[in-house]
């Protein structure tokens, strides 16, 4: 009787082990299939990158003897409002960068707390006016576009709205 119980326990353990092995085998096959798909996608992406690299290298070889382009001259505003808007947005971004640098300087104890507060107040006031001007210009441009029958969608897309 004791022998029979031991034999049954061992058989149950072996069945449990076999079940676990079968389940692990299915999981491994699933992972293998996923990895095979990933390898295929990576090979396709590699081919696309190699093609793009060849195309880019060809373009660079063709245009390597051209004169350098001055980036400040490449974008010309269409009108006075656009020029004013570009300056206001540039000022807003510059103030953001400066505020970030001030935060880092304060965190590293490079700047005194009182000087930090004074500069932050001054810069945030300037930034407020730059943003208000940007909003006012965009609103006026939208009104002009609506009055002239244009959709004005380019302003929203260009400005991230």
Phi, psi and omega in degrees: 000315179296321178298318180295318179296318179297317180296319179295317179298316178296320179296318178296318178297318179294320177296319178297316178297317179296321178297315178298319179295319178296317179295317178297322179297318178297318179296318179296318179296321177297316178296319179299316178298317178296318178294322178298318177296317179299318179298318178298316179295318179296321177296320179295317178296322178298316178297319178297318179295320178296319178296315179296322179296317179297316180297315180295317179298321177298316179296318179297319178297320181291321187257013183290336183267359179288159179291148177295148182261131175276113185296333179291335180267353184281332181249115178248125178294146183286331182207180183297319180297318180296319178297316179295321179295317179300318179294319181294318179292321178296319178296317178301314180294320179296320178294321176302314179298319180294318178298321177298316179295322177296319177300315179296318180297319178295318180296331180263010180058036178270334183236146178288147183299319181294318178295322178300309181299317181299314180292320180297316178299315181298312183291321181292329175295313178299318181295321177302313181293323178296317179292321178297318178298317179300314180297319180295318179295314179299320179296316179295321177294320178297316178298318179297318179296318179295320181292327181270357177089002176276158185282328182078006182298331183295330179292319181292319180290319182292329184261006176080026179249000000 
